[in-house]
């Protein structure tokens, strides 16, 4: 089978959007995935460009992502944006997530999404300094407001974000507030752009816990390595912007493909992609998965009580993208009925689980 799922971009987007609330795992764009950017399939990038239109609210710190996107685009036209048909389209709004308990960005978002003919299906807001002096209650207000938007606009992908570094280190308030955001996103299967984490580690994985938003380590790194340049990166070093641009594209591709993208022998192994359609009815659902290496693969279906319903696959498979169909019946051929089900894949010594909704 081709390394590209055999569905057009529009159908892929519909499957992804319909399953946003049923992903079994959060999608986190942090420093660990930057290296995977180089191996992202071209076809997945094309799916992003044809599938998403973004609304991005940010001030100066948030502009680092856009600067990084420009640097990535300078290296290859595949990652072009806001340059007509066939490029990734987004609009920007000059505001941010504000400070303690500020939700002024919520009505702004609603107004944009409610505009007649709006084609926005991806929303992202960044912090400026508002995460540093926030409180636990204030962050909970932010998280609740984002979740409320997700509930009211199920056809839109919303991206959460951590605040930029401020030099206060692991004992500082920012560290606690960022961990609060991370914990919530992982626990609730959200999409997180981990702004602070990306600027906390160099490409060798060395951690700089007391760093600030200037990315002090970037200067030493680029003195010893060849780094791309840019006219300016707001408050920081161009290499910091560059890494964030790569992480941003990886995140979008991970959302579209529903799986880890661009992994290689040093990265994570096989992964489930998604079931389509979700919810499913009639003929059931097709479960898509990707194998980095040839592997023995087992895929089982479980109900929400943890009882195994059916085994769909249990054999050796070649590397690449594959799919298997579940018709909504158990191992004895009996229709299992409507409900939420888990599908679990074991391969490469790893296991991955996701949810689907079956409607009869």
C-alpha positions in Angstrom: 0.0 0.0 0.0 1.1 3.5 -0.6 2.8 5.5 2.2 -0.1 7.9 1.9 -3.6 7.1 3.1 -5.8 6.5 0.2 -8.2 9.3 0.8 -8.3 12.9 -0.5 -7.3 15.8 1.7 -10.9 16.9 2.3 -12.0 13.5 3.5 -8.9 13.2 5.7 -9.7 16.6 7.3 -13.3 15.6 7.9 -12.1 12.4 9.6 -9.6 14.3 11.8 -12.1 17.0 12.8 -14.8 14.5 13.6 -12.4 12.6 15.9 -10.8 15.5 17.8 -12.7 14.7 20.9 -12.0 10.9 20.7 -8.3 10.9 20.3 -6.7 8.7 22.9 -3.5 10.8 23.2 -2.7 14.4 23.4 -0.6 15.9 20.5 2.3 17.8 22.1 4.7 19.8 19.9 7.8 20.2 22.1 11.6 20.0 21.7 11.5 16.2 21.2 9.7 16.3 17.9 11.8 19.0 16.1 14.2 16.4 14.6 11.2 14.5 13.1 10.4 17.5 11.0 12.9 16.5 8.3 11.1 13.2 7.6 7.5 14.5 7.4 6.0 13.1 4.1 5.4 15.8 1.5 1.9 14.5 1.0 1.0 15.2 4.7 2.2 18.8 4.3 0.0 19.2 1.2 -3.0 17.9 3.2 -2.3 20.5 5.9 -2.2 23.3 3.2 -5.5 22.2 1.6 -7.2 21.2 4.8 -6.6 24.0 7.3 -7.3 27.8 7.5 -6.0 29.3 10.8 -6.8 32.2 12.9 -3.8 33.1 15.1 -4.0 35.7 18.0 -0.6 36.9 19.1 1.6 39.8 20.0 5.4 40.0 19.8 6.4 36.7 21.5 3.8 34.8 19.5 5.3 36.2 16.3 8.3 33.9 16.9 6.3 31.1 15.3 5.5 33.1 12.2 9.1 34.1 11.9 10.1 30.5 12.2 7.6 29.5 9.5 9.2 32.1 7.2 12.6 30.6 7.8 11.4 27.1 7.1 9.7 28.4 3.9 13.0 30.0 2.8 14.5 26.5 2.9 11.8 24.9 0.8 8.6 26.1 -1.1 6.7 23.1 0.2 6.1 25.0 3.4 4.8 28.2 1.7 2.0 30.1 3.4 -0.3 33.1 2.7 0.8 33.1 -0.9 -2.4 32.2 -2.7 -4.0 28.9 -3.6 -2.0 25.8 -2.7 -0.3 27.4 0.3 -1.2 27.3 4.0 -3.6 30.2 4.8 -4.0 32.0 8.1 -5.0 35.4 9.5 -3.4 37.1 12.4 -4.9 39.2 15.2 -2.9 41.6 17.3 -3.7 40.4 20.8 -2.8 37.6 23.2 -4.1 35.5 26.1 -3.6 38.4 28.5 -3.1 38.1 32.2 -4.8 36.6 35.2 -8.3 35.6 34.3 -8.4 37.6 31.0 -10.9 36.0 28.6 -11.2 39.0 26.2 -9.8 36.7 23.5 -12.9 34.4 23.7 -15.4 36.8 22.1 -12.8 37.8 19.5 -12.5 34.2 18.6 -16.3 33.7 18.5 -16.8 36.7 16.3 -14.3 35.4 13.7 -15.7 31.9 13.7 -19.3 33.2 13.4 -18.5 35.5 10.4 -20.7 34.5 7.4 -18.7 32.3 5.1 -15.9 31.8 7.6 -13.6 28.9 6.6 -11.5 29.0 9.8 -11.1 25.6 11.2 -7.9 26.0 13.3 -7.5 28.5 16.2 -4.3 29.3 18.1 -3.6 32.0 20.8 -0.3 32.7 22.4 0.9 34.2 25.6 3.1 37.3 25.9 4.0 37.7 29.6 0.6 36.6 30.9 1.6 33.1 32.0 4.5 34.3 34.2 2.3 36.3 36.6 -0.7 34.1 36.4 -2.3 32.1 39.2 -3.6 28.5 39.3 -7.1 29.9 39.2 -6.3 32.1 36.3 -4.8 29.3 34.3 -7.9 27.2 35.0 -10.0 30.0 33.6 -7.9 29.9 30.4 -8.2 26.2 30.1 -11.9 26.2 30.8 -12.5 28.9 28.2 -10.5 27.0 25.6 -12.4 23.8 26.3 -15.7 25.7 26.1 -14.8 26.9 22.6 -14.0 23.4 21.6 -17.4 22.2 22.8 -19.2 25.0 21.0 -17.2 24.6 17.7 -16.7 20.9 17.3 -15.5 21.4 13.7 -12.6 23.6 14.7 -9.2 22.5 16.0 -8.0 24.6 19.0 -4.3 24.7 20.0 -3.3 25.3 23.6 0.1 26.9 24.4 2.5 27.3 27.3 4.1 30.7 28.2 7.6 31.7 27.1 10.5 31.4 29.5 11.2 34.2 31.9 14.5 33.1 33.6 12.8 32.2 36.9 13.6 28.5 36.5 12.0 25.4 38.0 11.2 27.1 41.3 9.4 30.0 39.6 5.7 30.6 39.1 5.9 30.2 35.3 7.3 26.7 35.7 4.3 25.7 37.8 1.8 27.4 35.5 3.3 25.8 32.4 3.2 22.4 34.0 -0.4 23.0 34.9 -1.2 23.6 31.2 0.8 20.5 30.2 -0.9 18.3 32.7 -4.3 19.4 31.6 -3.6 18.9 27.9 -2.2 15.4 28.4 -5.0 14.4 30.7 -7.7 15.7 28.4 -6.2 14.7 25.0 -5.7 18.3 23.8 -3.3 19.8 21.2 -0.4 21.7 22.8 2.3 23.8 21.3 4.8 23.7 24.2 6.4 27.1 23.5 8.5 27.1 26.7 9.8 23.5 26.3 11.1 24.2 22.8 13.3 27.1 24.0 14.5 25.1 27.0 16.5 22.4 25.1 19.2 22.6 22.5 19.2 20.0 19.6 21.5 17.7 21.6 18.8 17.5 24.3 20.7 19.6 26.9 18.3 21.3 29.3 18.6 24.9 30.2 16.2 25.2 33.2 17.1 28.8 34.1 17.0 30.2 30.6 15.0 33.2 29.5 13.1 34.1 26.4 16.3 35.4 24.8 17.4 31.8 24.3 20.9 32.3 25.7 22.1 28.9 24.8 21.2 29.6 21.1 24.2 31.9 20.8 26.7 29.3 22.0 25.0 26.6 19.8 25.1 28.7 16.7 28.7 29.7 17.3 29.6 26.0 17.1 27.1 25.0 14.4 25.7 26.4 11.2 22.4 28.0 11.9 19.9 29.7 9.6 19.5 33.4 9.9 16.6 35.9 9.9 16.1 39.6 9.9 14.9 39.5 13.6 13.2 37.1 16.0 11.2 39.1 18.6 12.8 39.0 22.0 15.0 36.1 21.1 17.5 34.4 18.8 16.6 33.4 15.2 17.4 29.8 15.9 14.7 29.8 18.6 12.2 31.0 16.0 13.5 28.4 13.5 12.9 25.5 15.9 9.4 26.8 16.7 8.6 27.0 13.0 9.6 23.4 12.5 7.6 22.3 15.6 4.6 24.2 14.4 4.6 22.4 11.0 5.1 19.0 12.8 2.1 19.7 15.0 -0.2 20.5 12.0 1.0 17.4 10.2 0.4 15.3 13.4 -3.2 16.6 13.6 -3.9 15.9 10.0 -2.4 12.4 10.0 -3.6 11.5 13.5 -0.2 9.9 14.2 3.4 10.6 14.9 4.9 11.9 11.7 8.4 12.0 10.4 9.7 9.4 12.8 12.8 7.4 11.9 14.9 4.6 13.4 15.8 6.8 16.3 12.2 7.9 16.9 9.0 6.4 18.1 7.9 3.3 16.3 4.5 2.3 14.9 1.4 4.3 15.6 -2.3 4.2 15.1 -3.6 7.0 12.9 -7.4 7.2 13.2 -10.6 5.4 12.5 -12.7 6.8 9.7 -15.5 7.8 9.8 -15.8 8.6 13.4 -18.6 8.3 14.6 -19.1 5.3 12.3 -22.3 3.4 11.3 -23.5 1.1 8.6 -20.4 -0.6 7.2 -18.3 0.2 10.3 -15.0 1.9 10.5 -11.6 1.6 8.8 -8.7 1.8 11.2 -5.5 3.3 9.7 -2.0 2.6 11.2 1.6 3.3 10.3 4.5 0.9 10.7 8.1 2.2 10.7 9.5 -1.3 10.4 8.1 -4.7 9.4 6.4 -5.9 12.5 4.0 -8.5 14.1 0.8 -6.5 14.5 -2.2 -7.2 16.6 -5.3 -5.0 16.7 -8.1 -5.7 19.2 -11.4 -4.0 19.9 -12.5 -3.5 23.5 -15.7 -2.0 25.1 -15.5 0.7 27.7 -15.6 -2.0 30.5 -12.3 -3.3 29.2 -13.7 -6.5 27.7 -12.2 -7.6 24.4 -14.8 -7.6 21.7 -12.9 -8.7 18.6 -9.4 -9.3 17.2 -9.1 -7.6 13.8 -5.5 -8.4 12.9 -2.8 -10.7 14.3 0.0 -11.2 11.8 3.2 -10.0 10.3 2.9 -6.7 8.3 5.3 -4.8 6.1 6.5 -1.2 6.9 4.2 1.6 5.7 0.6 2.8 6.1 -2.1 0.1 6.3 -5.7 -0.2 7.2 -8.1 -2.8 8.6 -11.9 -2.6 8.7 -14.2 -3.4 11.7 -17.8 -4.1 10.8 -19.1 -3.5 14.3 -19.4 -7.2 15.1 -17.7 -9.3 17.8 -15.6 -12.4 17.3 -18.8 -14.5 17.0 -20.3 -12.3 14.3 -22.8 -10.6 16.6 -23.5 -6.9 16.2 -22.1 -5.2 19.3 -24.5 -2.2 19.1 -24.0 1.5 19.6 -21.4 2.8 22.0 -17.8 4.0 22.6 -15.1 1.4 21.8 -11.3 1.3 22.1 -9.1 -0.1 19.4 -5.6 -1.2 20.6 -2.6 -1.9 18.4 0.5 -3.8 19.5 3.6 -3.6 17.3 7.4 -3.1 17.7 7.1 -3.9 21.4 4.8 -0.8 21.8 1.1 -0.4 22.3 -1.2 2.3 21.1 -4.9 2.8 21.9 -7.6 5.1 20.5 -11.4 5.6 20.8 -14.2 5.4 18.3 -17.9 5.9 18.4 -20.2 3.3 16.8 -23.8 4.3 16.0 -26.3 1.7 15.0 
